[in-house]
């Protein structure tokens, strides 16, 4: 399981921390406000009141060893940009920064963010799903607790047919379609309501539907 640092615990940061914690992820939450730190202390792995622009302090707390750092500050753009630059200098492999405009997003990328998210376009819940379950693509909620998602065919599925995989009984999900790239990559073959003897090939994308908790239990590889 990846380790995450969430820096800035406003509404977006707190909600993201809550969603990742619910997925049993290891979370280090950072903010300058002692009251906020006290509020989230029992809900995350580690809650720290500190200056996120202080590289030495970040290293002392092991922030340089996290897999993903999310700069979730909303109103303090200068601090967010400086924090992003510091995280980049520490060699963190994936830095996601929150921005409130495209101009600020461009600046955050220029100082080291690998990815920028915009709160009006992407909720903390959706970001948490992408982080924890990157193999589930573009979820479409059909009803509360039920979604239709695209799943990159895991290695454990390749070479087996749907009857062998028995996904309905094992995971309580249904395969609605399979998208398969052609050999020349010029078009996609789309198999709607595939038959039980349909064999999964490398590069296939399965369109599956089911309960959110069941979908999240599907293997990533």
C-alpha positions as semicolon CSV with decimal commas, in nm:
position;residue;x (nm);y (nm);z (nm)
1;X;0,000;0,000;0,000
2;X;0,132;0,342;-0,096
3;X;0,211;0,609;0,164
4;X;0,053;0,950;0,114
5;X;0,132;1,296;0,248
6;X;-0,156;1,543;0,237
7;X;-0,043;1,901;0,293
8;X;-0,316;2,152;0,366
9;X;-0,620;2,034;0,556
10;X;-0,901;2,251;0,431
11;X;-1,225;2,095;0,316
12;X;-1,064;1,925;0,015
13;X;-0,759;1,797;0,206
14;X;-0,961;1,664;0,499
15;X;-1,207;1,488;0,273
16;X;-0,925;1,332;0,071
17;X;-0,756;1,215;0,391
18;X;-1,081;1,063;0,510
19;X;-1,139;0,874;0,185
20;X;-0,783;0,738;0,173
21;X;-0,799;0,637;0,539
22;X;-1,123;0,450;0,469
23;X;-0,926;0,258;0,204
24;X;-0,670;0,161;0,474
25;X;-0,398;0,380;0,323
26;X;-0,114;0,521;0,533
27;X;-0,167;0,897;0,561
28;X;0,059;1,173;0,692
29;X;-0,151;1,488;0,728
30;X;0,019;1,828;0,754
31;X;-0,115;2,174;0,835
32;X;-0,003;2,484;1,023
33;X;-0,327;2,516;1,220
34;X;-0,304;2,333;1,556
35;X;-0,683;2,309;1,586
36;X;-0,714;2,128;1,252
37;X;-0,430;1,893;1,342
38;X;-0,606;1,808;1,666
39;X;-0,931;1,739;1,481
40;X;-0,777;1,490;1,236
41;X;-0,521;1,330;1,468
42;X;-0,727;1,018;1,536
43;X;-0,833;0,975;1,172
44;X;-0,492;0,949;1,002
45;X;-0,167;0,761;1,053
46;X;0,024;1,073;1,158
47;X;-0,089;1,436;1,193
48;X;0,181;1,704;1,198
49;X;0,170;2,075;1,262
50;X;0,460;2,212;1,062
51;X;0,585;2,448;0,792
52;X;0,566;2,252;0,468
53;X;0,817;2,482;0,299
54;X;1,091;2,371;0,543
55;X;1,279;2,092;0,364
56;X;1,471;1,985;0,674
57;X;1,153;1,951;0,878
58;X;0,991;1,743;0,604
59;X;1,290;1,509;0,585
60;X;1,298;1,478;0,964
61;X;0,939;1,348;0,953
62;X;1,005;1,111;0,663
63;X;0,796;1,303;0,410
64;X;1,069;1,246;0,151
65;X;0,988;0,873;0,167
66;X;0,619;0,892;0,077
67;X;0,499;0,758;-0,258
68;X;0,254;1,041;-0,327
69;X;0,236;1,394;-0,192
70;X;-0,080;1,600;-0,239
71;X;-0,048;1,977;-0,197
72;X;-0,406;2,058;-0,109
73;X;-0,372;2,421;0,001
74;X;-0,650;2,637;-0,130
75;X;-0,593;3,001;-0,037
76;X;-0,217;3,027;0,024
77;X;-0,088;2,996;-0,331
78;X;0,265;3,118;-0,260
79;X;0,304;2,857;0,013
80;X;0,157;2,590;-0,216
81;X;0,406;2,675;-0,492
82;X;0,701;2,678;-0,252
83;X;0,588;2,350;-0,096
84;X;0,560;2,190;-0,440
85;X;0,912;2,303;-0,529
86;X;1,051;2,167;-0,201
87;X;0,878;1,832;-0,251
88;X;1,026;1,814;-0,602
89;X;1,373;1,880;-0,463
90;X;1,325;1,591;-0,218
91;X;1,272;1,354;-0,510
92;X;0,915;1,249;-0,434
93;X;0,796;1,035;-0,722
94;X;0,445;1,175;-0,758
95;X;0,334;1,524;-0,658
96;X;-0,029;1,626;-0,706
97;X;-0,114;1,991;-0,648
98;X;-0,453;2,156;-0,610
99;X;-0,509;2,474;-0,812
100;X;-0,797;2,719;-0,835
101;X;-0,719;2,842;-1,188
102;X;-0,542;2,727;-1,502
103;X;-0,275;2,995;-1,458
104;X;-0,194;2,873;-1,109
105;X;-0,202;2,516;-1,233
106;X;0,059;2,602;-1,498
107;X;0,282;2,760;-1,233
108;X;0,251;2,459;-1,004
109;X;0,352;2,229;-1,288
110;X;0,648;2,451;-1,371
111;X;0,781;2,426;-1,014
112;X;0,747;2,049;-0,989
113;X;0,390;1,918;-0,975
114;X;0,344;1,604;-1,183
115;X;-0,032;1,651;-1,187
116;X;-0,272;1,934;-1,107
117;X;-0,632;1,891;-0,996
118;X;-0,904;2,151;-0,990
119;X;-1,161;2,117;-0,707
120;X;-1,447;2,231;-0,928
121;X;-1,366;1,952;-1,174
122;X;-1,254;1,669;-0,950
123;X;-1,381;1,592;-0,602
124;X;-1,163;1,456;-0,323
125;X;-1,365;1,134;-0,340
126;X;-1,285;1,083;-0,708
127;X;-0,915;1,161;-0,655
128;X;-0,897;0,913;-0,368
129;X;-1,047;0,643;-0,591
130;X;-0,791;0,716;-0,864
131;X;-0,504;0,697;-0,617
132;X;-0,607;0,378;-0,441
133;X;-0,752;0,195;-0,744
134;X;-0,566;0,322;-1,054
135;X;-0,669;0,009;-1,248
136;X;-1,036;0,115;-1,234
137;X;-1,085;0,374;-1,508
138;X;-1,350;0,645;-1,543
139;X;-1,612;0,525;-1,294
140;X;-1,973;0,610;-1,376
141;X;-2,206;0,599;-1,078
142;X;-2,530;0,424;-1,175
143;X;-2,691;0,455;-0,831
144;X;-2,564;0,516;-0,478
145;X;-2,306;0,244;-0,412
146;X;-2,311;0,102;-0,768
147;X;-2,087;0,197;-1,060
148;X;-1,987;0,108;-1,414
149;X;-1,609;0,114;-1,461
150;X;-1,342;0,026;-1,713
151;X;-1,087;-0,227;-1,590
152;X;-0,752;-0,288;-1,757
153;X;-0,731;-0,664;-1,791
154;X;-0,510;-0,788;-1,504
155;X;-0,231;-1,031;-1,588
156;X;-0,414;-1,298;-1,389
157;X;-0,709;-1,273;-1,632
158;X;-0,513;-1,303;-1,959
159;X;-0,557;-1,629;-2,148
160;X;-0,866;-1,729;-1,952
161;X;-1,224;-1,716;-2,067
162;X;-1,507;-1,555;-1,870
163;X;-1,639;-1,895;-1,763
164;X;-1,303;-1,980;-1,601
165;X;-1,277;-1,639;-1,436
166;X;-1,630;-1,673;-1,291
167;X;-1,629;-1,304;-1,195
168;X;-1,994;-1,295;-1,097
169;X;-1,952;-1,559;-0,827
170;X;-1,601;-1,458;-0,715
171;X;-1,645;-1,080;-0,710
172;X;-2,021;-1,025;-0,754
173;X;-1,965;-0,816;-1,068
174;X;-2,083;-0,848;-1,429
175;X;-1,888;-0,792;-1,751
176;X;-2,100;-0,575;-1,980
177;X;-1,851;-0,543;-2,265
178;X;-1,489;-0,587;-2,371
179;X;-1,290;-0,329;-2,569
180;X;-1,001;-0,481;-2,762
181;X;-0,737;-0,301;-2,965
182;X;-0,679;-0,431;-3,317
183;X;-0,336;-0,550;-3,418
184;X;-0,264;-0,237;-3,621
185;X;-0,392;-0,009;-3,339
186;X;-0,606;0,175;-3,594
187;X;-0,939;0,075;-3,445
188;X;-1,100;-0,087;-3,141
189;X;-1,313;-0,399;-3,147
190;X;-1,605;-0,374;-2,905
191;X;-1,768;-0,690;-2,776
192;X;-2,099;-0,613;-2,606
193;X;-2,239;-0,873;-2,363
194;X;-1,955;-1,120;-2,425
195;X;-2,025;-1,494;-2,416
196;X;-1,883;-1,716;-2,139
197;X;-1,621;-1,861;-2,378
198;X;-1,477;-1,516;-2,461
199;X;-1,101;-1,531;-2,386
200;X;-0,934;-1,226;-2,229
201;X;-0,630;-1,101;-2,421
202;X;-0,344;-0,872;-2,323
203;X;-0,446;-0,509;-2,372
204;X;-0,819;-0,577;-2,327
205;X;-1,031;-0,334;-2,128
206;X;-1,329;-0,482;-1,947
207;X;-1,638;-0,271;-1,887
208;X;-1,780;-0,406;-1,563
209;X;-2,058;-0,308;-1,327
210;X;-2,131;-0,385;-0,966
211;X;-2,121;-0,255;-0,612
212;X;-1,841;-0,010;-0,535
213;X;-1,691;-0,229;-0,263
214;X;-1,698;-0,532;-0,495
215;X;-1,535;-0,338;-0,779
216;X;-1,257;-0,222;-0,550
217;X;-1,177;-0,584;-0,460
218;X;-1,088;-0,668;-0,821
219;X;-0,718;-0,749;-0,874
220;X;-0,491;-0,481;-1,017
221;X;-0,255;-0,729;-1,186
